[in-house]
């Protein structure tokens, strides 16, 4: 059985990892990693090298990702990816192709495959992120897919509503928190040396643009910058850089400016990699930003999260998430409160056992009965 894995970034690749390890060892499957998007850009660390090094299977490249972040660039890049993937699908056949998440480039790869009647398996469908256009891309991917792996029963119901039936929809939990191996993560001391981070208490920060109401990002960036300047007087701040979204360079430049003007208070990381990022999550005081990792994974590390704005609005939350608006005093006050709060002691609503194995068993049955 020939399986394809669509991966466009370090983020989705890290989530896939446990599934890839099992698939690559299973002799029933011939595994191909279809690598595109940010993986192929030096700006994001040429992370295709990481994919090749792991050697989970054959690696194919599909070019076409825009290099700039204007709305026109994103739209043009979407079209170019559709053209390039139409050529790819015409030359490569699979029994099933995995597509994870909700990014525009993932949507382009899947939309181009519709006329080829490809059996797409969508991971993390049915979720809602009101402050991001990803919401639309995610539902597009679900509509084009024939098998669905959701992270909660509510999201299974939503996929059912989107596609019009409940066939081949499975609630398996979140792939990213399966076998976290919290006690086996890389040493934070070694990571600090590797990335030149001072080994002191720190806040882990990740902000992405709000892609709905795009013109508001100029204001949001100023709020974040002023907030972080104040917060950095009480704690070191480790910032991981944004993904390739419209207006992403606003956030990227803000982080570079913070680091330049106050290098002792800020550490700036382009690409941590999954295990190093999880080690940072394990060792931080708390998370601050608007990234899905705060919603989905942080509770498993007993960390509180300050989630800012609407980008993740609509996703189910564990009790560790504190929602605030893009308001400087709200962000600062919530951060100072958490500096004295300690760790979160509660459950992660996205956790289920044997997520990868459940996926593999369902895919095997789907292919053999298709």
C-alpha positions as CSV (number, residue, x, y, z in Angstrom):
1,X,0.0,0.0,0.0
2,X,1.5,3.3,-1.1
3,X,1.1,6.1,1.4
4,X,1.9,9.8,0.9
5,X,2.4,12.4,3.6
6,X,1.9,16.0,2.8
7,X,4.2,18.2,4.9
8,X,4.8,21.9,4.4
9,X,6.5,23.1,7.6
10,X,8.4,22.2,10.7
11,X,5.2,22.4,12.6
12,X,3.2,19.8,10.8
13,X,6.2,17.5,10.4
14,X,6.8,17.5,14.2
15,X,3.2,16.5,14.7
16,X,3.4,13.7,12.2
17,X,6.6,12.2,13.8
18,X,5.0,9.3,15.8
19,X,2.8,8.3,12.9
20,X,5.8,8.4,10.5
21,X,7.9,6.2,12.8
22,X,5.2,3.5,12.9
23,X,4.4,3.7,9.2
24,X,8.1,3.5,8.2
25,X,8.5,0.3,10.2
26,X,5.3,-1.4,8.9
27,X,6.2,-3.5,5.8
28,X,2.6,-3.2,4.6
29,X,3.2,0.4,3.6
30,X,5.5,2.1,1.1
31,X,6.0,5.6,2.5
32,X,6.6,8.8,0.5
33,X,7.0,12.3,2.1
34,X,5.8,15.0,-0.2
35,X,7.7,18.0,1.0
36,X,6.8,21.6,0.0
37,X,6.1,25.1,1.4
38,X,8.3,26.5,4.2
39,X,10.4,23.3,4.2
40,X,12.1,24.5,1.0
41,X,12.9,28.0,2.0
42,X,16.1,29.2,3.6
43,X,14.2,31.8,5.5
44,X,12.6,29.1,7.6
45,X,15.8,27.0,8.0
46,X,15.6,24.6,5.0
47,X,13.9,22.1,7.2
48,X,13.7,19.6,4.3
49,X,17.2,18.6,5.5
50,X,15.7,17.5,8.8
51,X,13.1,15.4,6.9
52,X,15.8,13.8,4.7
53,X,17.9,13.0,7.8
54,X,15.1,11.2,9.6
55,X,14.9,8.8,6.5
56,X,11.3,7.7,7.1
57,X,10.8,7.1,3.4
58,X,11.2,8.5,-0.1
59,X,11.2,12.3,-0.2
60,X,9.6,14.2,-3.1
61,X,9.8,18.0,-3.4
62,X,7.1,20.3,-4.8
63,X,8.0,23.9,-5.3
64,X,5.8,27.0,-5.5
65,X,5.6,28.6,-2.0
66,X,5.5,32.5,-2.2
67,X,8.6,34.2,-0.8
68,X,6.7,37.3,0.4
69,X,3.7,37.8,2.6
70,X,1.4,40.2,0.9
71,X,-2.2,39.2,0.2
72,X,-1.4,39.1,-3.5
73,X,1.7,37.0,-2.9
74,X,-0.3,34.5,-0.9
75,X,-3.0,34.3,-3.5
76,X,-0.6,33.9,-6.4
77,X,1.4,31.4,-4.4
78,X,-1.8,29.4,-3.8
79,X,-2.4,29.3,-7.5
80,X,1.1,28.3,-8.4
81,X,1.0,25.5,-5.8
82,X,-2.2,24.2,-7.4
83,X,-0.5,24.1,-10.8
84,X,2.7,22.4,-9.5
85,X,0.7,19.9,-7.5
86,X,-1.5,19.1,-10.5
87,X,1.6,18.1,-12.3
88,X,2.7,16.0,-9.3
89,X,-0.5,14.2,-8.9
90,X,-0.6,13.3,-12.6
91,X,2.7,11.5,-12.3
92,X,2.4,10.0,-8.8
93,X,-0.3,7.6,-7.6
94,X,-1.1,6.7,-3.9
95,X,-3.6,4.5,-2.1
96,X,-3.9,7.3,0.5
97,X,-2.4,10.7,1.2
98,X,-2.3,12.3,4.7
99,X,-3.0,16.1,5.0
100,X,-2.7,17.7,8.4
101,X,-4.2,20.9,9.6
102,X,-5.3,24.1,8.0
103,X,-2.6,26.1,6.2
104,X,-3.2,27.7,2.8
105,X,-0.5,25.7,1.1
106,X,-1.9,22.5,2.5
107,X,-5.3,23.5,1.1
108,X,-3.7,24.2,-2.3
109,X,-2.1,20.8,-2.4
110,X,-5.3,19.1,-1.6
111,X,-7.6,21.1,-3.8
112,X,-5.4,20.3,-6.8
113,X,-5.9,16.6,-6.1
114,X,-9.7,16.7,-6.3
115,X,-10.0,15.9,-10.0
116,X,-7.5,13.0,-9.5
117,X,-9.9,11.5,-6.9
118,X,-7.1,11.1,-4.4
119,X,-7.9,9.4,-1.1
120,X,-7.0,12.2,1.3
121,X,-6.9,11.5,5.0
122,X,-7.4,14.7,7.0
123,X,-6.0,15.2,10.5
124,X,-7.4,17.9,12.8
125,X,-10.5,18.6,10.8
126,X,-13.7,20.1,12.4
127,X,-11.8,22.7,14.5
128,X,-12.6,26.4,14.4
129,X,-10.2,29.3,14.5
130,X,-12.3,32.4,14.0
131,X,-9.4,34.8,13.9
132,X,-7.6,33.1,11.0
133,X,-8.5,32.3,7.3
134,X,-7.1,28.8,8.2
135,X,-10.7,28.2,9.3
136,X,-11.8,28.2,5.6
137,X,-8.8,26.2,4.4
138,X,-9.4,23.5,7.0
139,X,-13.0,23.0,6.0
140,X,-11.9,22.9,2.3
141,X,-9.5,20.1,3.1
142,X,-12.2,18.2,5.0
143,X,-14.6,18.5,2.1
144,X,-11.9,17.1,-0.3
145,X,-11.0,14.2,2.1
146,X,-12.4,10.7,2.3
147,X,-11.2,9.8,5.8
148,X,-11.0,12.0,8.8
149,X,-9.1,11.9,12.1
150,X,-10.4,14.4,14.6
151,X,-9.1,15.4,18.1
152,X,-12.4,15.4,20.0
153,X,-15.9,14.1,19.6
154,X,-17.3,17.6,19.0
155,X,-15.0,18.0,16.0
156,X,-16.1,14.7,14.6
157,X,-19.7,16.0,14.7
158,X,-18.6,19.2,13.0
159,X,-16.8,17.2,10.2
160,X,-20.0,15.2,9.8
161,X,-21.9,18.5,9.3
162,X,-19.4,19.7,6.8
163,X,-19.2,16.6,4.6
164,X,-22.8,15.6,5.0
165,X,-22.3,12.1,6.5
166,X,-20.5,10.3,9.3
167,X,-18.6,7.7,7.2
168,X,-14.9,7.3,7.9
169,X,-14.8,9.9,10.6
170,X,-12.8,8.9,13.7
171,X,-12.1,10.7,17.0
172,X,-8.5,9.6,17.8
173,X,-7.3,12.5,19.9
174,X,-4.4,14.8,19.0
175,X,-1.5,13.2,17.3
176,X,0.9,15.8,18.6
177,X,0.5,14.8,22.3
178,X,0.8,11.1,21.8
179,X,3.9,9.6,23.4
180,X,5.3,13.0,24.4
181,X,8.1,11.4,26.3
182,X,8.3,14.3,28.6
183,X,11.0,12.7,30.7
184,X,13.0,11.8,27.6
185,X,13.1,15.2,26.0
186,X,16.5,16.8,25.2
187,X,18.3,18.5,28.1
188,X,17.3,22.1,28.4
189,X,20.9,22.9,29.5
190,X,22.2,21.5,26.2
191,X,19.5,23.3,24.2
192,X,20.5,26.6,25.9
193,X,24.1,26.1,24.8
194,X,23.0,25.1,21.3
195,X,20.8,28.2,20.8
196,X,22.7,30.7,23.0
197,X,19.8,31.0,25.4
198,X,20.6,32.0,29.0
199,X,19.7,29.2,31.4
200,X,17.4,31.2,33.6
201,X,13.6,31.2,34.1
202,X,11.8,32.3,30.9
203,X,8.4,32.8,29.2
204,X,7.9,31.0,25.9
205,X,6.3,33.4,23.3
206,X,4.9,32.7,19.8
207,X,2.7,35.1,17.8
208,X,1.3,34.7,14.3
209,X,-0.7,37.2,12.3
210,X,-4.5,37.3,12.7
211,X,-5.4,36.7,9.1
212,X,-9.0,37.8,9.5
213,X,-9.0,41.6,9.7
214,X,-5.5,41.7,8.3
215,X,-5.2,45.5,8.6
216,X,-5.4,45.3,12.4
217,X,-2.0,43.5,12.6
218,X,-0.1,46.8,12.5
219,X,-1.9,47.8,15.8
220,X,-1.5,44.3,17.3
221,X,2.3,44.2,16.7
222,X,2.7,47.5,18.6
223,X,0.6,46.1,21.5
224,X,2.7,43.0,21.6
225,X,6.0,44.8,21.4
226,X,5.1,47.2,24.2
227,X,3.8,44.4,26.3
228,X,6.9,42.2,25.9
229,X,9.2,45.1,26.6
230,X,7.5,45.5,30.0
231,X,7.2,41.8,30.7
232,X,10.9,41.3,29.9
233,X,11.8,43.4,32.9
234,X,10.5,40.6,35.1
235,X,11.5,37.6,33.1
236,X,13.6,36.5,30.2
237,X,11.6,36.0,27.0
238,X,12.2,33.3,24.4
239,X,10.4,34.0,21.1
240,X,9.9,31.5,18.3
241,X,9.4,33.0,14.9
242,X,6.1,33.1,13.0
243,X,5.1,30.9,10.1
244,X,4.5,32.1,6.5
245,X,1.2,34.0,6.7
246,X,0.0,37.3,5.2
247,X,1.6,40.1,7.3
248,X,4.0,37.6,8.9
249,X,7.0,39.9,8.3
250,X,5.4,42.4,10.7
251,X,5.7,39.9,13.5
252,X,9.1,38.7,12.4
253,X,10.5,42.2,12.2
254,X,9.1,43.0,15.7
255,X,10.9,40.1,17.2
256,X,14.1,41.0,15.5
257,X,13.8,44.6,16.8
258,X,13.2,43.4,20.4
259,X,16.2,41.2,20.3
260,X,18.4,43.9,18.7
261,X,17.4,46.6,21.2
262,X,17.6,44.4,24.3
263,X,19.6,41.2,23.6
264,X,20.0,40.2,27.2
265,X,16.2,40.1,27.8
266,X,15.2,38.3,24.6
267,X,16.2,35.1,22.8
268,X,15.0,34.6,19.2
269,X,14.6,31.2,17.7
270,X,13.9,30.5,14.0
271,X,13.5,26.7,14.2
272,X,13.6,24.7,17.4
273,X,12.4,21.4,16.0
274,X,9.7,19.4,17.8
275,X,11.7,17.8,20.7
276,X,13.6,21.0,21.4
277,X,10.4,23.0,21.3
278,X,8.7,20.6,23.7
279,X,11.7,20.8,26.0
280,X,11.2,24.6,26.0
281,X,7.6,24.1,26.8
282,X,8.4,21.8,29.6
283,X,10.9,24.2,31.1
284,X,9.2,27.6,30.6
285,X,7.2,29.5,33.2
286,X,4.2,29.7,30.9
287,X,3.3,30.3,27.3
288,X,2.2,33.6,25.8
289,X,0.9,34.1,22.2
290,X,-1.8,32.9,19.8
291,X,-0.4,29.5,18.6
292,X,-2.3,26.2,18.5
293,X,0.4,24.6,20.6
294,X,-0.8,26.6,23.6
295,X,-4.3,25.2,23.1
296,X,-3.5,21.6,22.2
297,X,-0.3,20.6,23.8
298,X,0.6,22.9,26.8
299,X,-1.8,21.2,29.3
300,X,0.2,18.0,28.9
301,X,3.2,19.9,30.2
302,X,1.3,21.4,33.1
303,X,1.7,24.9,31.7
304,X,-0.7,27.8,31.8
305,X,-1.2,29.7,28.5
306,X,-2.1,33.3,27.9
307,X,-3.9,33.1,24.5
308,X,-4.2,36.5,22.9
309,X,-6.8,37.6,20.4
310,X,-9.1,35.6,18.1
311,X,-6.8,33.4,16.0
312,X,-7.6,30.3,18.1
313,X,-11.1,31.4,19.0
314,X,-13.5,28.4,18.5
315,X,-11.1,25.7,19.5
316,X,-12.0,23.8,22.6
317,X,-9.8,24.7,25.6
318,X,-8.5,22.8,28.6
319,X,-8.6,24.7,31.9
320,X,-5.0,26.0,31.5
321,X,-5.9,28.6,28.9
322,X,-6.4,32.2,29.8
323,X,-8.0,34.3,27.0
324,X,-7.2,38.0,26.6
325,X,-7.6,40.6,23.9
326,X,-4.9,42.6,22.2
327,X,-4.8,44.9,25.1
328,X,-1.5,45.9,26.6
329,X,-2.6,46.0,30.2
330,X,-4.5,42.7,29.9
331,X,-1.5,41.0,28.5
332,X,0.9,42.4,31.1
333,X,-1.4,41.9,34.1
334,X,-2.1,38.3,33.1
335,X,1.6,37.6,32.7
336,X,2.6,39.1,36.0
337,X,-0.2,37.0,37.7
338,X,1.2,33.8,36.2
339,X,4.7,34.5,37.3
340,X,3.5,33.8,40.8
341,X,0.9,31.0,40.0
342,X,3.0,27.9,39.5
343,X,2.1,25.0,37.3
344,X,-1.3,23.9,35.9
345,X,-2.7,20.8,37.6
346,X,-5.4,19.4,35.3
347,X,-6.2,17.3,32.3
348,X,-5.7,17.7,28.6
349,X,-9.0,17.3,26.7
350,X,-7.1,16.4,23.5
351,X,-5.3,13.3,24.8
352,X,-6.2,9.8,23.8
353,X,-4.2,6.6,23.8
354,X,-2.7,4.9,20.7
355,X,-3.6,7.7,18.3
356,X,-1.1,6.7,15.6
357,X,-2.0,3.0,15.8
358,X,-5.7,3.9,15.5
359,X,-4.9,5.9,12.4
360,X,-2.9,3.1,10.8
361,X,-5.5,0.5,11.5
362,X,-8.3,2.6,10.0
363,X,-6.2,3.5,6.9
364,X,-5.4,-0.1,6.3
365,X,-9.1,-1.1,6.5
366,X,-10.0,1.9,4.3
367,X,-7.6,0.9,1.6
368,X,-8.3,-2.8,1.5
369,X,-12.1,-2.2,1.4
370,X,-12.1,0.9,-0.9
